[in-house]
Amino acid sequence: MTLVRRLQLPLLLVLAVAVVTITVLSPAGPGQSGGASAGAALVEPPLPAKQRVPVRLASAPAGQARPGDLVALRQLVIATDTDDFGLATWKSVLDEIGSPYDVLLAGKDKLTTDKLVRADGVGRYDAVLLTNNALLHADASGNYTSMFDDAQWHVLWDYERAYHVRQVTLNAFPGATPEDYCLRSHGEGPVGTTPALLDQTTSEVFDYLDPHARIPLTQSYLYQGTLTKFCPAEPILTYQGNVVGVLSPSLDGRERIALTFSTGPDAVSTLLLGYGLVRWATKGVLIGEQRHWFNVDVDDWFNVTLRQLPDGSKEVFRISGQEAASIAAQQRDLREKYPLAKAFTLNMPFNGSRFDVTAPDRCSDAGTSDPLSSYTKCLVDQFRWINHTATHPQMNTTSYDVSLGEIKRNLDVAATGGLPVPKVVLKTPEYSGLGVYNPDPTSLAAPTDHGLAASNKALLDAAYDMGVRYVEGNMSFASHRPGCFNCGIDHPLRPGLFVVPDWPTNIAFEATTPAEETTLYNAEYGRNGTASDHANHDLDYPAVIDAESDVALRQLMVGSSYAHTLHQGNLHEYAPGRSLTFDWIKATVDKYSSYYAVPLENTDWVTLAHYVQARTQHFALLAARNDAIWNRATNAVSYTPADDGSLFLTGIQSRPADPQEQWTPDSSEIYGSDTVSQLGLAKGNEVVVMASPRS
């Protein structure tokens, strides 16, 4: 079993970017250990073959930049003050993308030309993001006036025009002040918890969404407008036929988008629209990226679960071989029913002490000492396998020898039994050994987070000596949460070990049936629960799955790459072709598919860990504030890193990869209509790539 608890924090962690220690592993590094052998048959699986790589140039192409051609790939957020509702919204969107930005507080900082243009003539920003169209605040008389005077507005507009910089504003009031978006008021009012469903009118800005998806707006204030006659503006969002989002070129040629409603950092409307607004503002050429991921670990394969029945009694449970076959069938059914999840594959952290490696390789109960072992061999390629130790011990105080033995034995069993398991990844039982534990090992109380510095050093050393480079953490614990989005943590006690956290779920590890899950869920979150989330009433099973799939959906929508954790008891086939695991997975994917047109990424754990490590390096490079500069005359983007590491960019040219490029640090992926690239960088060495801007 693995301890999982709901994260009692806002979903979107908007955290300051901090300089982090970077561990750059050579391509061969993770698979090469100086420690004990993990079994002669165990071979580190290669990363997936690269399909594309970014186009690099040896030097910037010749061409004279005209005034206004050079801009940094950095956004400017303009807000009234630190309490401005829209400031948190823009910061959350940009932090999740991983794009560098600056904030100007209109009530504190006067906007001048030198804050927009460097001494060398380079524009400091490639997009302007306003929290509201007028930057209004209440004066001493209670009247609302703009925090920008006319001179500051014109400084901003002159910059946007001269440097061809687009502007997006939230919470715009339809009218002509301080500038006209071609909108006139057609009513206004608050939106409460009942969603106002907004319709898309164009596929250009939000083409990653299903064009028929309606955007639910809640807890907002909504202005409805109509377009003025003889105006080139076009609606991008409507509500009941009225315009609530507009793409409106100005009379002087500037390009602008305005939304006529407020939207908070955690709002579904922000999760759906935020990336598209930033992508449009930057013409699709930006530092950072957004993709959507769904990875699921089902812990304790081969092991037993202490199942809790609805009456409170308990019994030992272990899935059968036939149930393993049903899980493979449910996985195939998911892929067939939901094209956006066609690559979905479960991760199976396993405990190999109960794996009978002598059992025959067959999907049958006949003639085998252990049907689950036989079915596992038969279905081995249907799932991905993760080292979860041999016997599932608590590892908070295990010695070096015991720790190494647990890791090694599991790998040896896997090698003998034919399970392809990467030795670079380790998931300790209940995340034990990573600084979260109850000082009284016999206590059933919640564990205390003592911090990663309180980890079991003997375990860490043993893991490293066995070739482990990535250990799984838990986002429930503050010490396991990174300081940037989709990042990990270099373990403070053992250089070379990198912590990649998981998302907990409230599909209880003791639950194998809907009745069991409902009873356990309501015991904590229902009418008499200790942590009620549901207005002091119990939920039935469909409502539990609905609530928990909503939590997972938001994590998918925001672009979190971390895996979600369930347990082997949740795989029980409680009805033909049904399990708690796939009830929750299908509900989550169904909701995702109702909004999106882009696929769910589902990678093996090694690829995922490499990605998270690269994102951590990405944010470390951003902290150095070395800007990438886009020369719009030549379309070249130039960047000189302050350190070794990786940087993600969207909207640069790529090409098919050659076979000899499989081990280079660069890669590209076409995701929807975006090209997402990762560049491997060396300190001080300028890299030049070519932009591929959107219209």
C-alpha positions as CSV (number, residue, x, y, z in Angstrom):
1,M,0.0,0.0,0.0
2,T,1.0,3.6,-0.4
3,L,-0.1,6.4,1.9
4,V,-2.1,9.0,-0.1
5,R,-4.1,11.9,1.1
6,R,-5.9,14.7,-0.6
7,L,-3.7,17.7,-1.0
8,Q,-5.1,20.4,1.3
9,L,-3.9,23.3,-0.9
10,P,-5.1,25.3,-3.9
11,L,-4.6,23.3,-7.1
12,L,-2.5,25.9,-8.8
13,L,0.7,26.5,-6.8
14,V,2.0,29.9,-7.9
15,L,5.5,29.8,-6.6
16,A,8.4,32.1,-7.0
17,V,11.1,30.9,-9.3
18,A,14.2,30.1,-7.3
19,V,17.7,29.1,-8.5
20,V,18.0,25.4,-8.1
21,T,20.9,23.0,-8.2
22,I,21.1,21.4,-11.6
23,T,22.2,17.8,-12.0
24,V,22.9,17.1,-15.7
25,L,23.1,13.4,-16.4
26,S,24.7,12.1,-19.5
27,P,22.5,9.9,-21.7
28,A,24.3,6.8,-20.5
29,G,24.4,8.0,-16.9
30,P,21.1,6.8,-15.5
31,G,21.6,3.2,-16.7
32,Q,25.2,2.9,-15.5
33,S,25.8,2.3,-11.8
34,G,29.0,1.6,-10.0
35,G,27.0,-0.4,-7.4
36,A,25.9,-4.0,-7.3
37,S,24.5,-5.8,-10.3
38,A,20.7,-5.9,-10.6
39,G,20.6,-9.1,-12.6
40,A,22.3,-10.0,-15.8
41,A,19.1,-10.0,-17.8
42,L,18.1,-6.5,-16.7
43,V,18.8,-3.9,-19.4
44,E,17.9,-0.3,-19.0
45,P,15.1,0.4,-21.6
46,P,16.0,3.2,-24.1
47,L,14.1,6.4,-24.1
48,P,11.5,6.6,-27.0
49,A,13.1,7.4,-30.3
50,K,13.0,11.0,-31.2
51,Q,10.9,11.9,-34.1
52,R,11.9,15.5,-34.5
53,V,14.6,18.0,-33.4
54,P,14.7,21.8,-33.4
55,V,16.5,23.5,-36.3
56,R,19.7,25.0,-34.9
57,L,21.8,27.5,-36.9
58,A,25.6,27.9,-36.5
59,S,25.1,31.7,-36.2
60,A,22.5,34.3,-36.6
61,P,21.5,34.9,-40.2
62,A,22.6,38.1,-41.9
63,G,20.1,40.8,-42.1
64,Q,19.8,44.3,-40.8
65,A,17.2,44.7,-38.0
66,R,15.0,47.7,-38.4
67,P,13.7,49.7,-35.4
68,G,11.1,47.6,-33.6
69,D,12.3,44.3,-35.1
70,L,14.1,43.0,-31.9
71,V,12.0,41.9,-29.0
72,A,12.8,39.7,-25.9
73,L,10.6,36.6,-25.4
74,R,9.3,38.0,-22.1
75,Q,5.8,39.2,-21.2
76,L,4.8,42.4,-19.3
77,V,1.9,42.0,-16.9
78,I,0.3,45.4,-15.9
79,A,-1.9,45.4,-12.7
80,T,-3.2,48.1,-10.4
81,D,-1.6,46.7,-7.2
82,T,-0.6,43.4,-5.5
83,D,-4.3,42.8,-4.6
84,D,-5.5,43.0,-8.2
85,F,-7.6,39.9,-8.9
86,G,-6.2,39.6,-12.4
87,L,-2.6,39.6,-11.4
88,A,-2.8,36.2,-9.7
89,T,-4.6,35.0,-12.8
90,W,-1.9,36.0,-15.3
91,K,0.9,34.8,-13.0
92,S,-0.6,31.4,-12.7
93,V,-0.9,31.0,-16.4
94,L,2.6,32.2,-17.1
95,D,4.1,30.1,-14.3
96,E,2.5,27.0,-15.6
97,I,3.7,27.6,-19.1
98,G,7.2,28.5,-17.8
99,S,7.4,31.8,-19.6
100,P,9.5,34.7,-18.2
101,Y,7.6,37.8,-17.3
102,D,7.7,41.1,-15.3
103,V,5.0,42.8,-13.4
104,L,4.4,46.5,-13.4
105,L,2.1,47.8,-10.7
106,A,0.4,50.9,-12.0
107,G,-0.3,52.3,-8.6
108,K,3.4,52.2,-7.7
109,D,5.5,52.3,-10.8
110,K,5.3,55.0,-13.5
111,L,5.4,53.6,-17.0
112,T,8.2,55.2,-19.1
113,T,9.8,54.3,-22.4
114,D,13.0,53.1,-20.8
115,K,11.0,50.4,-18.9
116,L,9.8,49.1,-22.3
117,V,12.9,49.5,-24.5
118,R,16.5,48.6,-23.6
119,A,19.4,51.0,-24.2
120,D,20.4,49.0,-27.3
121,G,16.9,49.4,-28.8
122,V,15.7,45.9,-28.0
123,G,12.1,45.8,-26.9
124,R,11.9,44.3,-23.4
125,Y,8.6,42.5,-24.0
126,D,6.8,40.6,-26.8
127,A,3.4,40.8,-25.2
128,V,1.4,43.1,-22.9
129,L,-1.1,41.5,-20.5
130,L,-3.5,43.8,-18.7
131,T,-5.6,42.8,-15.7
132,N,-8.4,45.1,-16.8
133,N,-8.7,47.5,-19.7
134,A,-8.7,50.8,-17.7
135,L,-6.5,49.9,-14.7
136,L,-9.2,51.4,-12.5
137,H,-9.0,52.1,-8.8
138,A,-11.2,54.0,-6.4
139,D,-10.0,57.5,-5.5
140,A,-10.6,59.3,-2.2
141,S,-14.1,60.3,-3.3
142,G,-15.0,56.8,-4.2
143,N,-14.9,57.5,-7.9
144,Y,-13.1,55.0,-10.2
145,T,-10.2,56.4,-12.3
146,S,-7.4,55.0,-14.2
147,M,-4.0,54.5,-12.5
148,F,-2.4,55.4,-15.8
149,D,-2.6,59.0,-16.9
150,D,-2.9,59.8,-20.6
151,A,0.8,60.1,-21.1
152,Q,1.4,56.6,-19.7
153,W,-1.3,55.1,-21.9
154,H,0.3,56.6,-24.9
155,V,3.8,55.4,-23.9
156,L,2.3,51.9,-23.8
157,W,0.4,52.2,-27.1
158,D,3.4,53.8,-28.9
159,Y,5.6,50.8,-27.8
160,E,3.0,48.3,-28.9
161,R,2.7,49.9,-32.3
162,A,6.5,50.4,-32.9
163,Y,7.4,46.9,-31.8
164,H,4.4,45.1,-33.2
165,V,3.4,43.8,-29.7
166,R,0.0,42.4,-29.1
167,Q,-2.1,43.2,-26.0
168,V,-4.6,41.1,-24.1
169,T,-6.8,42.4,-21.3
170,L,-9.1,40.7,-18.8
171,N,-12.2,42.1,-17.3
172,A,-12.7,44.8,-19.9
173,F,-15.8,47.0,-19.7
174,P,-17.5,47.6,-23.1
175,G,-16.9,51.3,-23.9
176,A,-14.6,53.8,-25.4
177,T,-12.3,54.6,-22.4
178,P,-9.3,54.6,-22.3
179,E,-9.5,53.0,-25.8
180,D,-12.3,51.7,-27.9
181,Y,-12.5,47.9,-28.5
182,C,-15.6,48.4,-30.7
183,L,-17.8,47.0,-27.9
184,R,-20.9,48.6,-26.4
185,S,-22.6,47.4,-23.2
186,H,-25.6,45.1,-23.6
187,G,-26.0,44.2,-19.9
188,E,-23.9,43.1,-17.0
189,G,-24.1,41.2,-13.7
190,P,-22.5,38.7,-11.4
191,V,-22.1,35.1,-12.1
192,G,-22.3,32.8,-9.1
193,T,-21.8,29.0,-8.8
194,T,-24.2,28.2,-11.6
195,P,-22.0,28.4,-14.7
196,A,-22.5,30.9,-17.5
197,L,-21.6,28.8,-20.5
198,L,-19.6,30.7,-23.1
199,D,-19.5,29.7,-26.7
200,Q,-16.4,29.8,-29.0
201,T,-16.8,31.6,-32.3
202,T,-13.4,31.0,-33.8
203,S,-11.0,28.1,-33.8
204,E,-7.8,30.2,-34.3
205,V,-7.1,31.4,-30.7
206,F,-8.2,28.3,-28.9
207,D,-7.6,25.6,-31.4
208,Y,-6.4,23.1,-28.8
209,L,-10.0,23.1,-27.5
210,D,-12.9,21.1,-29.0
211,P,-14.6,23.8,-31.1
212,H,-18.0,22.8,-29.6
213,A,-16.8,23.0,-26.0
214,R,-18.6,25.6,-23.9
215,I,-16.5,27.5,-21.4
216,P,-18.0,27.4,-17.9
217,L,-17.7,30.8,-16.1
218,T,-18.4,30.9,-12.4
219,Q,-17.7,33.3,-9.5
220,S,-17.2,36.2,-11.9
221,Y,-18.7,39.5,-13.1
222,L,-19.7,39.4,-16.7
223,Y,-20.1,42.4,-19.1
224,Q,-22.1,41.6,-22.2
225,G,-21.5,43.6,-25.3
226,T,-22.4,44.2,-29.0
227,L,-20.0,45.2,-31.7
228,T,-20.2,48.7,-33.1
229,K,-21.0,49.1,-36.8
230,F,-18.3,49.4,-39.4
231,C,-15.7,48.0,-37.0
232,P,-13.2,45.3,-38.0
233,A,-13.4,43.6,-34.6
234,E,-14.6,40.0,-34.4
235,P,-16.0,38.1,-31.5
236,I,-14.1,35.1,-30.1
237,L,-16.4,34.3,-27.2
238,T,-20.2,34.9,-26.8
239,Y,-22.8,34.4,-24.1
240,Q,-26.4,34.1,-25.1
241,G,-25.5,35.7,-28.4
242,N,-23.7,38.7,-26.9
243,V,-20.0,39.3,-27.2
244,V,-17.9,38.6,-24.1
245,G,-14.5,38.2,-25.9
246,V,-13.3,40.2,-28.8
247,L,-10.3,40.3,-31.2
248,S,-10.2,44.0,-32.0
249,P,-7.5,45.8,-34.1
250,S,-7.0,49.4,-33.1
251,L,-7.3,52.3,-35.6
252,D,-3.5,52.7,-35.4
253,G,-2.9,49.1,-36.3
254,R,-2.2,47.5,-32.9
255,E,-3.6,44.0,-32.3
256,R,-5.7,43.4,-29.1
257,I,-7.9,40.9,-27.4
258,A,-10.3,41.8,-24.6
259,L,-12.4,39.5,-22.4
260,T,-15.3,41.2,-20.7
261,F,-15.3,39.2,-17.5
262,S,-13.1,38.4,-14.5
263,T,-11.5,35.0,-14.1
264,G,-9.4,33.8,-11.2
265,P,-6.3,31.7,-11.2
266,D,-8.1,28.5,-10.2
267,A,-11.1,29.0,-12.5
268,V,-11.9,26.5,-15.2
269,S,-12.3,29.4,-17.6
270,T,-8.7,30.4,-16.9
271,L,-7.4,26.8,-17.3
272,L,-9.2,26.6,-20.7
273,L,-8.4,30.0,-22.1
274,G,-5.2,31.2,-20.5
275,Y,-2.7,29.4,-22.7
276,G,-4.5,30.4,-25.9
277,L,-4.5,34.1,-24.9
278,V,-0.7,34.0,-24.1
279,R,0.0,32.1,-27.3
280,W,-1.9,34.6,-29.4
281,A,-0.3,37.5,-27.7
282,T,3.2,36.1,-28.4
283,K,2.3,35.1,-31.9
284,G,3.0,31.5,-30.8
285,V,6.7,32.1,-30.3
286,L,7.4,31.8,-26.5
287,I,9.7,30.4,-23.9
288,G,7.9,27.5,-22.2
289,E,5.2,25.1,-23.3
290,Q,1.9,23.6,-22.3
291,R,0.9,20.0,-22.8
292,H,-1.6,17.8,-21.1
293,W,-0.6,14.6,-19.3
294,F,-2.3,11.6,-17.7
295,N,-0.1,9.1,-16.0
296,V,-1.4,6.6,-13.4
297,D,0.5,4.4,-11.0
298,V,-1.3,1.4,-9.5
299,D,0.9,0.4,-6.6
300,D,1.5,-3.1,-5.0
301,W,1.1,-5.5,-8.0
302,F,1.6,-9.1,-6.7
303,N,1.1,-7.9,-3.1
304,V,-2.0,-8.2,-0.9
305,T,-4.3,-5.4,0.4
306,L,-6.1,-5.2,3.7
307,R,-9.6,-4.7,2.2
308,Q,-12.2,-2.9,4.4
309,L,-15.8,-4.1,3.9
310,P,-18.7,-1.7,4.3
311,D,-19.5,-3.1,7.8
312,G,-16.0,-2.2,8.9
313,S,-14.6,-5.7,8.9
314,K,-11.4,-6.4,7.1
315,E,-9.9,-9.2,5.0
316,V,-6.9,-9.8,2.9
317,F,-7.3,-9.2,-0.9
318,R,-5.2,-9.9,-3.9
319,I,-6.3,-9.5,-7.5
320,S,-6.6,-12.7,-9.5
321,G,-5.0,-13.6,-12.9
322,Q,-8.4,-13.2,-14.6
323,E,-8.7,-9.8,-13.1
324,A,-5.3,-8.9,-14.6
325,A,-6.7,-9.8,-18.0
326,S,-9.8,-7.7,-17.4
327,I,-7.6,-4.7,-16.5
328,A,-5.8,-5.1,-19.8
329,A,-9.1,-5.3,-21.6
330,Q,-10.4,-2.2,-19.8
331,Q,-7.3,-0.3,-20.8
332,R,-7.8,-1.3,-24.5
333,D,-11.5,-0.2,-24.2
334,L,-10.4,3.2,-22.9
335,R,-8.0,3.7,-25.8
336,E,-10.7,2.7,-28.4
337,K,-13.4,4.8,-26.9
338,Y,-11.3,8.0,-26.3
339,P,-8.9,8.8,-29.2
340,L,-7.2,11.5,-27.1
341,A,-6.1,8.7,-24.7
342,K,-5.0,6.2,-27.3
343,A,-1.5,5.9,-25.8
344,F,-2.7,5.4,-22.2
345,T,-0.8,2.7,-20.3
346,L,-0.9,2.0,-16.6
347,N,2.3,2.0,-14.5
348,M,2.5,-0.9,-12.1
349,P,4.8,-0.4,-9.1
350,F,5.3,-4.0,-8.0
351,N,6.5,-6.0,-5.0
352,G,8.2,-9.1,-6.5
353,S,8.4,-11.3,-3.3
354,R,5.1,-12.9,-4.3
355,F,6.0,-13.2,-8.0
356,D,6.5,-16.9,-8.8
357,V,9.0,-16.7,-11.6
358,T,8.6,-20.4,-12.4
359,A,5.0,-20.0,-13.2
360,P,4.2,-20.7,-16.9
361,D,3.7,-17.8,-19.3
362,R,0.0,-18.1,-20.0
363,C,-3.3,-16.2,-19.6
364,S,-4.9,-19.2,-17.8
365,D,-5.5,-20.5,-14.3
366,A,-4.8,-24.0,-15.4
367,G,-1.5,-25.7,-14.5
368,T,0.0,-22.9,-12.6
369,S,1.2,-22.4,-9.1
370,D,0.1,-18.8,-9.1
371,P,-2.4,-17.5,-11.7
372,L,-1.4,-13.8,-11.2
373,S,2.2,-14.6,-11.9
374,S,1.3,-16.5,-15.1
375,Y,-1.1,-13.8,-16.3
376,T,1.6,-11.2,-15.5
377,K,4.0,-12.9,-17.8
378,C,1.3,-13.3,-20.5
379,L,0.4,-9.6,-20.2
380,V,3.8,-8.2,-19.5
381,D,3.8,-5.8,-22.4
382,Q,0.4,-4.4,-21.6
383,F,1.7,-2.3,-18.7
384,R,4.8,-0.5,-17.5
385,W,6.7,-1.8,-14.4
386,I,8.2,0.2,-11.5
387,N,10.4,-1.0,-8.7
388,H,8.4,-0.8,-5.5
389,T,10.8,-3.0,-3.4
390,A,10.4,-6.8,-2.9
391,T,8.4,-7.1,0.3
392,H,7.0,-3.5,0.8
393,P,8.8,-2.7,4.1
394,Q,8.7,0.7,5.8
395,M,12.1,2.2,4.9
396,N,12.3,5.1,7.4
397,T,15.0,3.3,9.4
398,T,16.1,0.4,7.3
399,S,19.9,-0.2,7.1
400,Y,22.0,0.1,4.0
401,D,22.1,-3.6,3.5
402,V,18.4,-4.1,4.0
403,S,17.5,-1.2,1.7
404,L,19.9,-2.4,-1.0
405,G,18.6,-6.0,-0.6
406,E,15.0,-4.9,-1.1
407,I,15.8,-2.9,-4.2
408,K,18.1,-5.5,-5.7
409,R,15.9,-8.5,-5.0
410,N,13.0,-6.8,-6.8
411,L,15.1,-6.1,-9.8
412,D,16.5,-9.7,-9.8
413,V,13.1,-11.1,-9.7
414,A,12.0,-8.9,-12.5
415,A,14.9,-9.9,-14.6
416,T,14.3,-13.6,-14.0
417,G,10.6,-13.3,-14.6
418,G,10.9,-11.2,-17.7
419,L,9.5,-7.9,-16.4
420,P,11.2,-4.9,-18.2
421,V,11.7,-2.6,-15.2
422,P,14.0,0.5,-15.2
423,K,16.5,0.4,-12.4
424,V,16.8,4.2,-12.4
425,V,13.3,4.7,-10.8
426,L,12.3,3.7,-7.3
427,K,9.0,4.1,-5.5
428,T,9.4,3.3,-1.8
429,P,6.5,1.8,0.1
430,E,4.2,4.6,1.3
431,Y,7.0,7.1,0.2
432,S,8.9,5.9,3.3
433,G,12.5,6.9,3.8
434,L,11.8,10.4,2.4
435,G,11.4,12.3,5.7
436,V,7.6,11.8,6.2
437,Y,6.8,9.5,9.1
438,N,5.2,9.1,12.5
439,P,7.8,8.8,15.2
440,D,5.7,6.0,16.7
441,P,5.7,3.3,14.0
442,T,2.7,1.6,15.7
443,S,0.6,4.7,15.5
444,L,-2.3,5.0,13.0
445,A,-2.2,8.8,13.2
446,A,-1.2,10.9,10.1
447,P,2.5,11.1,9.6
448,T,4.6,14.2,10.2
449,D,6.5,15.9,7.4
450,H,10.0,16.3,8.8
451,G,11.4,17.4,5.5
452,L,13.7,15.7,3.0
453,A,16.6,16.4,5.2
454,A,15.1,13.8,7.6
455,S,15.2,11.1,5.0
456,N,16.9,7.8,5.6
457,K,20.4,8.4,4.4
458,A,21.2,4.6,4.3
459,L,18.3,4.1,2.0
460,L,19.4,6.9,-0.3
461,D,22.9,5.6,-0.5
462,A,21.7,2.1,-1.2
463,A,19.3,3.3,-3.9
464,Y,22.0,5.4,-5.6
465,D,24.5,2.5,-5.5
466,M,21.9,0.3,-7.1
467,G,21.6,2.7,-10.0
468,V,18.5,4.6,-8.9
469,R,18.5,8.2,-10.0
470,Y,14.8,9.1,-9.6
471,V,12.6,8.5,-6.5
472,E,8.9,9.2,-6.3
473,G,7.5,11.7,-3.8
474,N,4.0,12.8,-2.9
475,M,2.5,16.2,-3.5
476,S,0.6,15.8,-0.2
477,F,3.8,16.7,1.6
478,A,5.2,20.2,1.6
479,S,8.8,19.1,1.5
480,H,8.1,17.0,-1.7
481,R,6.6,20.0,-3.5
482,P,9.0,21.7,-5.9
483,G,9.3,25.5,-6.2
484,C,8.2,25.6,-9.8
485,F,5.6,24.0,-12.0
486,N,6.2,20.4,-13.3
487,C,9.6,20.5,-11.5
488,G,11.3,18.1,-9.1
489,I,13.8,18.4,-6.3
490,D,17.5,17.5,-6.1
491,H,17.6,15.5,-2.9
492,P,19.5,17.5,-0.3
493,L,21.2,14.5,1.3
494,R,22.2,12.6,-1.8
495,P,23.4,14.4,-4.8
496,G,22.4,12.5,-7.9
497,L,19.0,11.5,-6.6
498,F,16.1,13.5,-8.0
499,V,12.6,13.5,-6.3
500,V,9.6,13.5,-8.7
501,P,6.3,13.9,-6.8
502,D,3.0,12.1,-7.5
503,W,-0.6,13.3,-7.1
504,P,-2.6,11.5,-4.3
505,T,-6.2,10.4,-4.9
506,N,-9.1,9.6,-2.7
507,I,-9.7,6.2,-4.2
508,A,-9.0,4.5,-1.0
509,F,-6.3,1.8,-1.0
510,E,-8.6,-0.5,1.1
511,A,-11.5,-0.2,-1.4
512,T,-12.2,-2.9,-4.0
513,T,-15.9,-2.2,-4.7
514,P,-18.2,0.8,-5.1
515,A,-19.8,0.2,-1.6
516,E,-16.4,0.0,0.0
517,E,-15.1,3.2,-1.7
518,T,-18.3,5.1,-0.8
519,T,-18.2,4.0,2.8
520,L,-14.5,5.0,3.2
521,Y,-14.9,8.2,1.3
522,N,-17.9,9.4,3.3
523,A,-16.1,8.4,6.6
524,E,-13.7,11.2,5.8
525,Y,-15.5,13.7,3.6
526,G,-19.2,12.9,4.2
527,R,-21.8,14.0,6.7
528,N,-19.9,12.9,9.7
529,G,-16.4,13.0,8.1
530,T,-13.4,14.6,9.6
531,A,-12.6,16.7,6.5
532,S,-15.9,17.3,4.9
533,D,-15.8,18.9,1.4
534,H,-19.4,18.3,0.5
535,A,-21.6,20.5,2.8
536,N,-22.0,17.8,5.4
537,H,-23.8,15.3,3.3
538,D,-22.8,11.8,2.1
539,L,-22.2,11.0,-1.5
540,D,-23.2,8.0,-3.5
541,Y,-20.7,6.1,-5.7
542,P,-21.4,8.1,-8.9
543,A,-21.0,11.3,-7.0
544,V,-17.7,10.2,-5.4
545,I,-16.3,9.3,-8.9
546,D,-17.6,12.6,-10.2
547,A,-16.0,14.6,-7.4
548,E,-12.7,12.8,-7.6
549,S,-12.5,12.9,-11.4
550,D,-13.1,16.6,-11.2
551,V,-10.0,16.9,-9.0
552,A,-7.9,14.9,-11.5
553,L,-9.4,16.8,-14.4
554,R,-8.2,20.1,-13.1
555,Q,-4.7,18.7,-12.7
556,L,-4.8,17.5,-16.4
557,M,-6.2,20.9,-17.5
558,V,-3.4,22.9,-15.9
559,G,-0.8,20.7,-17.6
560,S,0.6,18.8,-14.6
561,S,2.8,15.9,-15.7
562,Y,2.9,14.1,-12.3
563,A,1.4,10.6,-12.0
564,H,-1.7,9.9,-10.0
565,T,-1.5,7.0,-7.5
566,L,-4.0,4.2,-6.9
567,H,-3.6,0.6,-5.5
568,Q,-3.9,-2.9,-6.6
569,G,-7.2,-3.5,-4.7
570,N,-8.7,-0.8,-6.9
571,L,-8.2,-3.1,-9.9
572,H,-10.7,-5.7,-8.6
573,E,-13.3,-6.5,-11.3
574,Y,-16.3,-5.9,-9.1
575,A,-18.6,-6.3,-12.1
576,P,-17.9,-7.6,-15.7
577,G,-15.4,-5.1,-17.2
578,R,-15.6,-2.7,-14.2
579,S,-13.1,-1.6,-11.6
580,L,-12.7,1.4,-9.4
581,T,-9.6,2.3,-11.2
582,F,-11.1,2.5,-14.6
583,D,-14.4,4.0,-13.4
584,W,-12.3,7.0,-12.2
585,I,-9.9,7.0,-15.2
586,K,-12.8,6.9,-17.7
587,A,-14.7,9.6,-15.9
588,T,-11.6,11.8,-16.0
589,V,-10.8,11.2,-19.6
590,D,-14.4,11.6,-20.6
591,K,-14.5,15.1,-19.0
592,Y,-11.1,16.0,-20.6
593,S,-12.3,14.9,-24.0
594,S,-15.4,17.1,-23.7
595,Y,-13.1,20.2,-23.6
596,Y,-10.0,19.4,-25.6
597,A,-8.9,18.5,-29.1
598,V,-5.2,17.7,-28.2
599,P,-4.1,14.3,-26.8
600,L,-3.2,13.3,-23.4
601,E,0.6,12.6,-23.0
602,N,1.3,9.3,-21.4
603,T,5.0,8.4,-21.1
604,D,7.1,5.8,-19.4
605,W,8.5,6.8,-16.0
606,V,12.1,7.3,-17.2
607,T,10.9,9.7,-19.9
608,L,8.6,11.5,-17.4
609,A,11.5,11.9,-14.9
610,H,13.8,13.3,-17.6
611,Y,11.1,15.8,-18.6
612,V,10.6,16.9,-15.0
613,Q,14.3,17.3,-14.5
614,A,14.5,19.3,-17.7
615,R,11.7,21.6,-16.5
616,T,13.6,22.2,-13.3
617,Q,16.6,23.2,-15.3
618,H,14.4,25.4,-17.5
619,F,13.2,27.4,-14.4
620,A,16.8,27.7,-13.1
621,L,17.8,29.3,-16.4
622,L,14.8,31.7,-16.3
623,A,16.0,32.9,-12.9
624,A,19.2,34.2,-14.4
625,R,17.1,36.6,-16.6
626,N,19.1,36.1,-19.8
627,D,16.4,36.8,-22.4
628,A,16.0,35.1,-25.7
629,I,15.8,37.8,-28.4
630,W,13.6,37.4,-31.5
631,N,14.8,39.3,-34.6
632,R,11.6,39.6,-36.7
633,A,13.6,40.7,-39.7
634,T,15.4,37.4,-40.0
635,N,13.0,35.3,-37.7
636,A,16.1,34.1,-35.7
637,V,15.8,33.6,-32.0
638,S,19.1,33.9,-30.1
639,Y,19.8,32.9,-26.5
640,T,22.9,32.6,-24.4
641,P,22.4,30.5,-21.3
642,A,23.9,31.4,-17.9
643,D,24.4,27.8,-17.1
644,D,24.2,24.3,-18.4
645,G,20.6,22.9,-18.7
646,S,17.5,22.6,-20.7
647,L,15.1,25.2,-22.1
648,F,11.6,24.7,-23.5
649,L,10.4,26.8,-26.4
650,T,7.1,26.8,-28.4
651,G,6.9,27.9,-32.0
652,I,10.4,27.3,-33.4
653,Q,11.2,25.4,-36.5
654,S,11.9,21.6,-36.3
655,R,12.8,18.8,-38.6
656,P,12.8,15.0,-38.7
657,A,15.5,13.6,-36.4
658,D,18.4,11.5,-37.9
659,P,19.3,8.2,-36.2
660,Q,22.5,9.6,-34.9
661,E,20.7,12.3,-33.1
662,Q,18.8,10.0,-30.7
663,W,21.2,10.8,-27.8
664,T,21.5,14.5,-28.4
665,P,19.8,16.7,-25.7
666,D,17.5,18.4,-28.3
667,S,14.0,17.2,-29.1
668,S,10.8,18.5,-30.6
669,E,7.2,17.4,-30.7
670,I,4.3,18.5,-32.7
671,Y,1.5,18.8,-30.2
672,G,-1.8,19.9,-31.7
673,S,-0.8,22.9,-33.9
674,D,2.2,23.8,-31.7
675,T,5.8,22.7,-32.1
676,V,7.2,22.2,-28.6
677,S,11.0,21.9,-28.4
678,Q,13.5,21.2,-25.7
679,L,17.1,22.6,-26.2
680,G,20.1,21.2,-24.4
681,L,22.3,24.1,-23.5
682,A,25.9,24.7,-22.4
683,K,26.9,27.7,-20.3
684,G,27.8,30.7,-22.3
685,N,27.3,29.1,-25.7
686,E,24.8,31.0,-27.8
687,V,22.1,29.0,-29.5
688,V,20.3,30.3,-32.6
689,V,17.0,28.8,-33.7
690,M,14.3,29.9,-36.2
691,A,10.9,31.1,-35.1
692,S,7.8,29.8,-36.7
693,P,5.2,32.5,-35.8
694,R,1.5,32.0,-36.0
695,S,-0.7,34.5,-37.8
